[in-house]
Structures are given as C-alpha cells and as structure tokens.
Amino acid sequence: MLNHSLDLMYAALADGSRRTMVDRLSRGPASVKELATPLKMSLPAVLQHLRVLEESGLVRSEKVGRVRTCRLEPEALQAAEQWIADRRAGWVSRLDRLEEFLNGEDR
C-alpha cells in the first residue's frame, strides 16, 4: 500500500501547477480562489488539480458556506521524506564502504 500511496503522491507532484499549490499551502491554509490566483488557468482546471492532490493524500479540503479551504497534509509529505531518507542512507553507507575500500582501510 505504501508504494501505491507514493506513486500517487509523486505523480501529483510531477505537475508544476500542483507543486505551486503545495508550495502555497506549505505556508498555511488557503481558499481555492487564493490557490488559483497565481495560476493561468480556469477555475475548473484548478479544481481538477486539487482533486489529484486530494486523491494523493497531500491535500485536504473543507467547504464552509461558499468557500472551500485547502490544507496540506504533513503526514503524507513525511512518508515521502522517509522513503527518500531510507534510500539515501543505503547509498551513503555503500559509498562510505567504497571509500574505505579505495583508501585501503579495510585491508
């Protein structure tokens, strides 16, 4: 299940407009109108992008009256960060062993 969640998350972040929205939401909640302001697209297109972000688990939205407010889901980002950190740790360990071997420290 984790890989499927990561697939959805990275696919959502593959689009520059969605990354712009995530960047804005990293500073705090925002209405759909606020998220749409810097983007050169129609409101229905913005809503489609938000749907992708919500389906990936990166964003949660709530409608109160006529205003839909969106929030970033930090737990989703933490899962992606952990996945990257785990891979990085493995490569750092391998490179450290290679460096020791090349310097003759393991002989």
Number of C-alpha atoms within 10 A of each C-alpha: 6 9 10 10 17 18 14 18 22 14 13 24 19 11 11 10 20 19 14 16 25 23 13 17 19 14 10 11 17 20 16 18 14 15 24 20 11 12 15 10 11 9 15 10 13 20 15 11 17 24 16 18 23 20 15 21 20 23 22 17 18 11 10 8 6 6 12 13 17 23 20 24 17 12 11 16 16 11 15 17 11 11 14 11 12 10 10 12 11 11 12 11 11 12 12 12 14 13 13 13 12 10 10 9 9 10 6
